[in-house]
Amino acid sequence: MAIRGPLTSNFFRILISSILIFLVFCFKKSFNIFLSSEQSLGFETPQPSTFKKEDKKEIIISDCWYIVSYMGSQVGYSHILQKSILENNKKVFVTESNSYVELRVLDKKIVSKENSIFYEDENRRLIKFNSHIETPDDFSLINGIRNNNLLIISGKKRNGGEIKSSLNIEDVIFQSEILSLLKSCVKENKKTFFYRTFIPEFRKIINVDVEIRGIEEVDVNFSSKLLLEVTSKIRELGITTTEWYDEDFRLIKSETMGVESYLTEPENIIKSDFAQDLVYELGIKTDFELKNHHNMTKLELKFHNIDPSYFISDMRQEVSKEGKDTIIRTKKEEFAKMFFYYSLNGSTFLGTGTQVLRSPSEESFRDRSLSKEEQHKFYEKMSEYLANNDIIQSNDVEIISAAKKIIGIEKNPVKQVEMLKNWVFNNLQKVEFKHLFLSAKETLKLMQGDCTEHAVLLAALTRAVGIPSKIYVGIIYGGNGNWFYHMWTGVWLDEWFTVDAALNQFPADVTHLAFAETSFGKEEIDKIKISLPFLAFHKKVKIELISSTVNGYD
């Protein structure tokens, strides 16, 4: 029986956004696409009749439909229509884009949609754009207009927040320029090139490395075709997308980490009831059970045919390679037995002899001075994990007030973390798949969520009282031989310690296997990035138990 609640939902909620962002990147860079901020867009599911075929002032250039699949099951589709129109007696190129992604998780439907209009002038330069993305939790309306070398961005979110920014795009190229660059490199027999481009959904400039691999035979729609293979690696995400083009440079197929899309006819697209339930598709089933795993102090596992790069390695989790396999060794963290007082400019802090932590509460701690250089190094090292951002709003007045009220007069940081963890576990209502990705502030307001909301809120509360924090993403043992996707918190107490507010564990048990971590300093990109390593497990993974230790006994 699959575990429900906080153990499984986060992956699927982020996965659907990941697939959508993947589609946006692949399709929009593969066509001559630019946007108009003047067009009003709805969120209707795209149908073959969505776009007009004939108009006195427009000429249809191409009309392409794509099936999107994950693990062999259709999960969505995209429609890309290119046309030229006359506007003020000038030729303007327009691309209209609609994408729809639907996942089923524990019999619940989770849907995301993207609708965009892109405009470019007769020289194929960006004029302006408008892009909508709607998810179960949120939607964003992003407008942009080019003003020489500046891209002026504005928009709104469902929560009423405004989007305002501007980017210098002097060295940035856009979609039609990317396609032209690809064509010229193929003509000149160049194998690699690099470019910087803007992705509206990130509201950021990204860096992309491209490799032209040559012509190969590819299976598409149960037939074999000779296509040009091109790979694009997004540096900020650390993932590679592979695309295949025909002789006219039409995108025929694309793939990244198990998500595929391929060109098809409109009548081949299913409009509803797409995928099988992905909880059962993606849960990792093993032929062994871990009894009393909450009390384990050590665990050693072998992941067959999995590269070590999919996991992080730190003091708690050791990762090594053995042939084609990966060995993971985890151990339960232990708190330092001796803490020290530190005097800094009249303030007193707590540490273990190497770093500053928080104000101590026990007089038995020893006093020790800390140089200005040591103080500077600590804050320089930890600034990212103490910072306020759009996901972990540790400077929010209500979050600060809640954190201070929870810890009261307690000064010991270990006890503070325990109190904050207990409060989150006891007060957040446990819900499944109701929210896509709430920020800490939104979670505090709604007081409900799964592992995502528990982890993010705890991270904000700890930062609010001066304890550095970050987020881990990975898999966790759920009983009966099953492993599921999960998210938890890390706190700095002279070294990193794991805390699982969803399961009320501090430290977290040794079955928490992390493959990504983030401070959420990059907000939107980080939200996508933390989900990507798990996509590598789209094929069934074989896990072998090597050894386990419970309270010192094997």
C-alpha positions in Angstrom: 0.0 0.0 0.0 1.4 3.4 -1.0 2.1 6.0 1.6 -0.2 9.0 1.3 0.2 12.5 2.5 3.5 14.3 2.9 5.7 11.6 1.5 4.7 11.5 -2.1 2.9 14.7 -3.3 5.7 17.2 -3.7 7.4 15.4 -6.6 4.3 15.2 -8.7 3.4 18.8 -8.0 6.8 20.0 -9.1 7.1 17.5 -11.9 4.1 19.0 -13.7 5.7 22.4 -13.6 9.0 20.9 -14.7 7.4 19.3 -17.7 5.6 22.5 -18.6 8.9 24.5 -18.4 10.6 21.9 -20.4 8.0 22.3 -23.1 8.2 26.0 -23.1 12.0 25.9 -23.5 12.0 23.3 -26.2 9.2 24.6 -28.4 9.9 28.3 -28.0 13.5 28.1 -28.9 12.8 25.8 -31.8 10.5 28.2 -33.6 10.5 31.9 -34.6 8.6 32.9 -31.5 8.0 36.3 -29.9 5.1 37.8 -27.9 2.5 40.5 -27.7 1.5 42.2 -24.5 -1.7 43.4 -26.0 -3.4 40.0 -26.6 -5.8 38.8 -23.8 -5.3 35.1 -23.2 -7.6 32.6 -21.5 -6.9 29.2 -20.1 -9.1 27.0 -22.2 -7.7 23.6 -23.1 -6.3 23.9 -26.6 -8.3 22.2 -29.3 -7.6 21.8 -33.0 -10.0 24.7 -33.7 -8.2 27.1 -31.3 -6.6 29.2 -34.1 -8.1 30.7 -37.2 -6.8 29.2 -40.4 -7.6 32.0 -42.8 -7.6 35.8 -42.6 -7.3 38.4 -45.3 -4.2 39.9 -43.6 -2.5 36.7 -42.3 -0.6 33.9 -43.9 -0.2 30.6 -42.0 3.5 29.5 -41.9 3.2 26.3 -39.9 0.7 24.6 -37.6 2.2 21.9 -35.4 0.8 19.7 -32.7 2.9 17.7 -30.2 2.1 14.8 -27.9 3.9 15.0 -24.5 4.6 11.8 -22.7 6.2 10.6 -19.5 7.2 7.0 -18.9 5.4 6.0 -22.0 2.1 7.6 -21.1 0.6 10.7 -22.6 0.5 13.5 -20.1 -0.3 16.5 -22.3 0.1 18.2 -25.7 1.3 21.5 -27.2 0.1 23.5 -30.2 2.4 25.9 -32.0 0.9 28.1 -34.8 3.2 30.4 -36.8 1.8 33.1 -39.1 2.6 36.5 -40.6 0.3 39.4 -40.4 0.1 43.1 -41.5 0.1 45.6 -38.7 0.2 49.3 -39.6 1.1 48.2 -43.1 4.2 46.4 -41.8 4.9 42.7 -41.8 4.9 41.1 -38.3 5.6 37.5 -37.5 3.5 35.9 -34.8 3.6 32.6 -32.9 0.8 31.4 -30.8 1.6 28.7 -28.3 -0.6 26.6 -26.1 0.6 23.8 -23.8 -1.5 21.5 -21.5 -0.1 19.0 -19.0 -2.2 16.7 -16.8 -1.0 14.2 -14.2 -3.0 11.8 -12.1 -1.8 11.2 -8.6 -3.8 9.0 -6.2 -6.8 9.4 -8.6 -6.5 13.2 -8.4 -6.1 15.3 -11.5 -3.3 17.9 -11.5 -3.3 20.3 -14.5 -1.1 23.1 -15.7 -1.5 25.2 -18.8 0.6 27.7 -20.7 -0.7 30.2 -23.3 1.5 32.7 -25.1 1.5 35.2 -28.0 4.9 36.2 -29.5 5.5 39.0 -31.9 8.7 39.9 -33.9 9.3 42.5 -36.6 10.1 41.9 -40.3 13.8 41.5 -39.3 12.8 38.8 -36.9 13.6 40.8 -33.8 11.6 40.7 -30.6 8.9 43.4 -30.3 6.9 42.4 -27.2 5.4 39.4 -25.5 2.7 38.1 -23.3 2.8 34.7 -21.5 0.4 33.0 -19.1 1.1 30.0 -16.9 -1.6 28.5 -14.8 -1.0 25.7 -12.2 -3.3 24.3 -9.5 -1.8 26.9 -7.0 -1.0 29.9 -9.0 -1.0 31.7 -12.3 1.3 34.3 -13.7 0.7 36.8 -16.4 4.0 38.1 -17.8 4.3 40.9 -20.3 7.5 42.2 -21.9 8.5 44.8 -24.4 11.8 45.5 -26.0 13.3 48.9 -25.8 16.7 48.9 -27.6 18.9 46.7 -25.3 16.5 46.7 -22.4 13.7 44.1 -21.9 11.0 45.7 -19.8 9.0 43.0 -17.9 5.7 43.4 -16.0 3.0 41.2 -14.8 0.8 39.9 -12.1 0.4 36.8 -9.9 -2.8 35.3 -8.6 -2.0 36.4 -5.0 -2.0 40.0 -6.3 1.7 40.4 -6.3 3.2 42.5 -9.2 6.0 41.5 -11.4 8.3 44.4 -12.4 11.9 44.1 -13.7 14.1 45.0 -16.6 17.0 43.1 -18.1 20.0 44.2 -20.2 19.7 42.0 -23.3 22.6 43.4 -25.3 24.4 40.0 -25.5 21.1 37.9 -25.4 19.7 36.3 -28.4 16.1 35.2 -28.9 14.2 32.3 -30.4 14.5 33.1 -34.2 18.1 34.1 -33.7 18.8 30.8 -32.0 17.3 28.8 -34.9 19.3 30.9 -37.4 22.5 30.3 -35.4 21.8 26.6 -35.5 21.3 26.6 -39.2 24.5 28.5 -39.9 26.5 26.2 -37.6 25.2 23.2 -39.5 26.0 24.8 -42.8 29.6 25.6 -41.6 30.0 22.1 -40.1 30.4 23.5 -36.5 29.8 21.1 -33.7 29.2 23.3 -30.7 28.0 26.8 -29.9 26.9 28.8 -26.8 24.2 31.4 -26.3 22.3 33.4 -23.7 18.6 33.7 -23.9 15.6 34.9 -21.9 12.9 32.5 -20.6 9.7 34.4 -19.6 8.6 31.7 -17.2 11.9 32.1 -15.2 12.0 35.9 -15.8 15.7 35.3 -16.0 18.5 35.1 -18.6 19.8 31.5 -18.9 23.0 30.1 -20.5 22.8 27.3 -22.9 25.6 25.1 -24.4 24.6 23.4 -27.7 26.2 20.3 -29.4 25.3 19.3 -32.9 25.6 15.5 -33.0 24.7 14.8 -36.6 22.2 12.8 -38.5 20.8 9.6 -36.9 17.9 7.2 -37.3 15.1 8.0 -34.8 11.9 6.2 -34.0 8.9 8.6 -34.1 5.3 7.4 -34.1 6.3 3.8 -34.7 8.3 4.7 -37.8 12.0 5.4 -38.4 13.3 8.8 -39.6 16.7 10.3 -40.4 16.9 13.4 -38.2 19.4 16.0 -37.0 20.3 15.4 -33.3 21.0 18.5 -31.2 21.6 18.7 -27.4 21.1 21.8 -25.3 22.4 22.0 -21.8 20.9 24.7 -19.5 23.7 25.6 -17.1 21.5 26.9 -14.4 19.5 23.7 -14.2 22.2 21.3 -15.0 20.1 19.3 -17.4 20.4 18.4 -21.1 17.6 18.4 -23.6 17.9 16.4 -26.8 16.0 17.6 -29.9 15.7 16.1 -33.4 15.0 18.2 -36.4 14.1 17.4 -40.0 15.7 18.8 -43.1 13.5 21.9 -42.8 14.6 22.4 -39.2 11.2 21.6 -37.9 11.3 20.2 -34.4 10.1 16.5 -34.7 11.0 15.1 -31.3 12.5 16.2 -28.0 13.5 14.4 -24.8 14.8 15.1 -21.3 15.0 12.8 -18.3 12.0 10.7 -19.3 9.8 13.5 -20.7 9.3 13.2 -24.4 7.4 15.2 -27.0 6.9 14.4 -30.7 5.2 15.9 -33.7 1.8 14.4 -34.6 -1.6 15.1 -36.2 -4.3 16.8 -34.1 -6.6 13.8 -34.4 -4.0 11.6 -32.6 -4.1 13.7 -29.4 -6.1 12.4 -26.5 -7.9 15.3 -24.7 -8.4 13.8 -21.3 -7.7 10.9 -18.9 -4.0 10.8 -19.9 -1.6 9.0 -17.6 -1.8 6.1 -15.3 -1.6 7.0 -11.6 2.0 8.1 -11.2 2.3 7.3 -7.5 2.3 3.7 -8.4 4.4 4.3 -11.6 7.2 6.1 -9.8 7.3 4.7 -6.4 10.5 2.6 -6.1 9.6 -1.0 -4.9 12.4 -3.1 -3.4 12.5 -6.8 -2.5 13.5 -6.1 1.1 11.9 -4.3 4.1 13.6 -2.1 6.6 12.3 -3.0 10.0 12.6 -0.5 12.8 14.2 2.0 10.3 13.3 5.0 12.5 15.9 3.8 15.0 18.6 3.0 12.6 22.0 4.7 13.1 23.6 3.5 9.9 22.4 2.4 6.5 24.3 1.2 3.4 22.5 0.7 0.0 23.5 -0.1 -3.6 21.6 1.6 -6.5 22.2 -0.5 -9.6 22.9 1.4 -12.8 22.6 4.8 -11.2 25.3 7.5 -11.5 26.6 9.0 -8.2 26.0 12.5 -9.6 22.3 12.1 -8.9 23.0 12.3 -5.1 24.7 14.8 -2.9 27.6 13.8 -0.7 28.1 15.5 2.7 29.0 14.6 6.4 25.8 12.6 6.8 25.5 11.0 3.4 28.5 9.4 1.7 28.3 8.6 -2.0 30.7 6.5 -4.0 30.9 4.7 -7.3 31.2 0.9 -7.7 31.4 0.0 -11.4 28.0 1.1 -12.9 26.4 1.3 -9.5 26.2 3.8 -6.7 26.8 3.1 -3.0 25.0 5.3 -0.5 26.0 5.3 3.2 24.0 7.4 5.6 24.5 7.9 9.4 22.3 9.5 12.0 23.7 12.9 13.1 25.0 13.4 16.7 25.0 16.7 18.5 28.2 18.1 19.8 28.8 17.4 23.5 30.4 20.7 24.3 29.2 24.2 23.3 31.0 27.5 23.8 30.1 31.1 24.6 31.3 33.6 22.0 31.5 37.4 22.8 31.1 39.6 19.8 30.7 43.4 20.2 28.9 42.9 23.5 26.6 40.1 22.2 26.8 36.5 23.3 26.5 33.6 20.8 26.7 29.8 20.9 29.0 27.5 19.0 31.0 24.3 19.3 34.5 25.8 18.8 34.5 26.3 15.1 31.5 28.5 14.2 29.0 31.0 15.6 25.5 29.7 16.3 23.1 31.5 18.6 22.8 32.8 22.1 23.4 30.1 24.8 21.0 29.4 27.6 23.1 27.2 29.9 25.8 28.8 32.2 27.8 25.6 32.0 29.0 26.6 28.5 32.6 27.9 28.4 33.5 31.3 27.2 35.7 31.8 24.1 36.5 34.9 22.0 35.9 35.0 18.3 38.0 37.2 16.0 36.5 39.6 13.6 37.9 37.5 10.7 36.2 34.4 12.0 33.0 36.3 12.5 33.2 37.7 8.9 33.9 34.2 7.5 30.9 32.7 9.2 28.4 35.3 8.0 29.9 35.2 4.5 29.5 31.4 4.4 26.0 31.4 5.8 24.5 34.5 4.3 22.7 32.5 1.5 21.0 30.3 4.2 19.9 33.3 6.3 18.5 35.4 3.5 14.9 36.3 2.8 13.5 35.4 -0.6 10.2 34.8 -2.4 9.8 31.2 -1.1 11.4 31.4 2.4 10.2 34.9 3.7 12.2 34.9 6.9 11.9 38.7 7.1 8.1 38.6 7.1 6.6 40.3 10.2 4.1 37.5 10.8 6.8 34.8 10.4 9.2 36.6 12.8 6.4 37.1 15.3 5.4 33.4 15.1 9.0 32.2 15.5 9.7 34.4 18.5 6.4 33.4 20.2 7.2 29.7 19.7 10.7 29.7 21.2 9.8 32.2 24.0 12.9 32.8 26.2 14.7 29.7 25.0 18.3 30.6 23.7 19.7 27.2 23.0 19.5 26.7 19.2 19.1 23.0 19.3 16.1 23.4 21.6 14.8 26.2 19.4 14.9 23.9 16.4 13.1 21.2 18.3 10.4 23.6 19.4 9.9 25.1 15.9 9.7 21.6 14.4 7.2 20.4 17.0 5.0 23.5 16.3 5.0 23.0 12.6 4.2 19.3 12.9 1.4 19.7 15.4 -0.3 22.8 13.8 -0.1 22.3 10.1 -3.1 20.3 8.7 -1.8 17.4 6.6 -3.3 17.6 3.1 -2.6 15.7 -0.2 -2.0 17.5 -3.5 -4.1 20.5 -2.6 -1.4 23.0 -3.3 1.3 23.1 -5.9 4.0 24.9 -4.1 3.2 27.4 -1.3 5.7 29.8 0.1 6.4 30.0 3.8 4.2 33.1 4.2 1.3 31.4 2.3 1.7 28.3 4.4 1.6 30.2 7.6 -1.7 31.9 6.5 -3.4 28.6 5.3 -1.8 26.4 8.0 -2.0 23.3 5.8 0.2 21.4 3.3 2.3 18.3 2.8 6.1 17.8 3.0 6.9 20.9 0.9 5.0 23.3 3.1 6.3 21.7 6.3 9.9 22.0 5.0 9.6 25.6 3.7 7.8 27.0 6.7 10.3 25.4 9.2 13.2 26.9 7.1 11.6 30.3 7.3 11.0 30.1 11.1 14.5 29.0 11.8 16.0 31.7 9.7 13.7 34.2 11.5 15.5 33.4 14.8 19.0 33.5 13.1 19.5 29.8 12.4 20.7 29.1 8.8 18.5 26.7 6.9 18.1 25.0 3.5 15.8 22.5 1.8 16.7 18.9 0.9 14.9 16.8 -1.8 15.2 13.1 -2.2 13.6 9.8 -1.4 12.5 8.2 1.8 11.6 4.7 2.9 7.8 4.4 3.4 7.4 0.9 4.6 6.6 -2.4 2.9 9.6 -2.1 0.7 8.4 1.2 -0.9 10.5 4.4 -1.4 8.9 7.7 -2.2 9.9 11.2 -3.1 10.1 13.6 -0.2 11.3 17.1 1.0 12.8 18.1 4.4 14.8 20.8 6.0 18.4 21.3 6.9 19.6 23.5 9.8 23.1 24.7 10.7 24.1 23.8 14.2 27.9 24.1 13.7 27.3 21.5 10.9 24.2 20.6 8.9 21.5 18.6 10.6 18.4 17.2 9.0 14.9 18.0 10.3 11.7 16.5 9.0 8.7 18.5 10.3 6.3 16.4 8.2 7.3 13.3 10.1 8.3 15.0 13.4 12.0 13.8 13.2 15.1 15.7 14.4 17.5 14.5 13.2 15.7 12.8 10.3 16.1 9.0 10.0 18.8 7.4 7.9 16.5 6.5 5.1 16.3 10.2 4.0 18.5 10.0 0.9 19.1 13.4 -0.6 19.9 14.1 -4.2 19.4 17.9 -4.2 19.6 20.9 -1.9 18.7 24.5 -2.2 18.5 27.8 -0.3 15.8 29.0 -2.7 18.0 32.0 -3.4 17.1 31.7 -7.1 13.4 31.2 -6.4 11.8 30.0 -9.7 14.8 28.3 -11.1 15.4 26.5 -7.8 11.8 25.3 -7.7 12.3 23.5 -11.0 15.9 22.4 -10.3 15.3 20.5 -7.1 12.8 18.2 -8.9 15.0 17.3 -11.8 17.3 14.6 -10.3 14.4 12.4 -9.5 13.3 12.4 -13.2 16.4 10.3 -13.8 14.6 7.5 -11.9 11.9 7.3 -14.6 13.1 3.8 -15.3 12.5 1.3 -12.5 15.4 1.4 -10.0 16.9 -1.6 -8.3 18.0 -1.0 -4.7 20.0 -3.5 -2.8 20.4 -3.6 1.0 24.1 -4.0 1.9 23.9 -3.4 5.7 21.9 -1.6 8.4 22.6 -0.8 12.1 20.0 -0.3 14.8 21.4 1.1 18.1 24.8 -0.3 17.4 23.6 -3.8 16.3 23.7 -5.0 12.6 
